[in-house]
Amino acid sequence: MSEPDFRVRPEALDRYAALIQQQREQLARIQSVLAGVEVPGGAFGHLPDSDELHEGYNEHATGEQQNLSDLMEVLDFAAEGLQDSAANYRETEDGIHTMVGGGR
């Protein structure tokens, strides 16, 4: 059985990494805007359960900030991995061309 024939295009990996970085930057802007949203304690009314609603909202808002931070970290790792892969493919291809004495 032979191996499947495929070609990696490092420039495609670089483009995808750049797209991921743009998306990460958008998430950072969203996180900043959401962090600036403050809901006053009386916003949920003056009934006995309003304090619990306010606490629940604050817990949810804090959790969303952490979720966005975690997602941005994952996107950073993904973009970095794609860039490293692209660089490795380029180095390998350059090394092969050097070994066989050919150019691109």
C-alpha positions as CSV (number, residue, x, y, z in Angstrom):
1,M,0.0,0.0,0.0
2,S,1.3,3.4,-0.8
3,E,1.0,6.6,1.1
4,P,-1.6,9.1,-0.1
5,D,-0.2,11.9,-2.1
6,F,-0.7,15.3,-0.4
7,R,0.9,18.7,-0.4
8,V,1.0,21.1,2.5
9,R,0.9,24.8,1.6
10,P,2.6,26.7,4.4
11,E,1.1,30.0,3.1
12,A,-2.3,28.6,3.7
13,L,-1.4,27.7,7.3
14,D,-0.1,31.2,7.7
15,R,-3.3,32.7,6.4
16,Y,-5.4,30.6,8.7
17,A,-3.2,31.6,11.7
18,A,-3.7,35.3,10.8
19,L,-7.5,34.7,10.6
20,I,-7.4,33.1,14.1
21,Q,-5.4,36.0,15.4
22,Q,-8.0,38.5,14.0
23,Q,-10.8,36.5,15.6
24,R,-8.9,36.5,18.9
25,E,-8.5,40.3,18.7
26,Q,-12.2,40.6,18.2
27,L,-12.9,38.5,21.2
28,A,-10.5,40.7,23.3
29,R,-12.5,43.8,22.2
30,I,-15.8,42.1,23.1
31,Q,-14.4,41.0,26.5
32,S,-13.3,44.6,27.2
33,V,-16.8,45.9,26.4
34,L,-18.5,43.2,28.5
35,A,-16.2,43.9,31.4
36,G,-17.3,47.5,31.4
37,V,-21.0,46.5,31.8
38,E,-22.1,47.0,35.4
39,V,-25.6,46.2,36.5
40,P,-26.6,47.9,39.7
41,G,-28.1,45.9,42.5
42,G,-31.6,47.3,42.2
43,A,-31.8,46.5,38.5
44,F,-33.6,43.3,39.2
45,G,-36.3,44.9,41.2
46,H,-37.0,45.1,44.9
47,L,-38.6,41.8,45.5
48,P,-36.9,39.3,47.9
49,D,-35.5,37.2,45.0
50,S,-33.9,40.2,43.2
51,D,-30.7,40.0,45.2
52,E,-30.3,36.3,44.2
53,L,-31.0,37.3,40.5
54,H,-28.3,40.0,40.8
55,E,-25.8,37.5,42.3
56,G,-26.6,35.0,39.6
57,Y,-26.1,37.6,36.9
58,N,-22.7,38.6,38.4
59,E,-21.6,34.9,38.6
60,H,-22.6,34.4,35.0
61,A,-20.8,37.6,33.9
62,T,-17.6,36.5,35.8
63,G,-17.9,33.1,34.2
64,E,-18.2,34.6,30.7
65,Q,-15.1,36.7,31.3
66,Q,-13.2,33.5,32.2
67,N,-14.6,31.6,29.3
68,L,-13.5,34.4,26.9
69,S,-10.0,34.4,28.4
70,D,-9.8,30.6,28.1
71,L,-11.0,30.8,24.4
72,M,-8.4,33.5,23.6
73,E,-5.7,31.3,25.1
74,V,-6.7,28.4,23.0
75,L,-6.8,30.6,19.9
76,D,-3.3,31.9,20.7
77,F,-2.0,28.3,20.9
78,A,-3.8,27.3,17.7
79,A,-2.3,30.3,15.8
80,E,1.1,29.6,17.2
81,G,0.9,25.9,16.3
82,L,-0.1,26.8,12.7
83,Q,2.8,29.2,12.3
84,D,5.2,26.7,13.7
85,S,3.9,24.0,11.4
86,A,4.2,26.3,8.4
87,A,7.8,27.2,9.4
88,N,8.7,23.5,9.9
89,Y,7.3,22.6,6.4
90,R,9.3,25.4,4.8
91,E,12.5,24.3,6.6
92,T,11.9,20.7,5.6
93,E,11.2,21.6,2.0
94,D,14.2,23.9,1.8
95,G,16.4,21.1,3.3
96,I,15.1,18.6,0.7
97,H,15.8,21.0,-2.1
98,T,19.3,21.6,-0.8
99,M,20.0,17.9,-0.5
100,V,19.0,17.1,-4.0
101,G,20.6,20.2,-5.4
102,G,17.5,21.7,-6.9
103,G,15.7,24.9,-6.6
104,R,12.1,25.6,-6.1
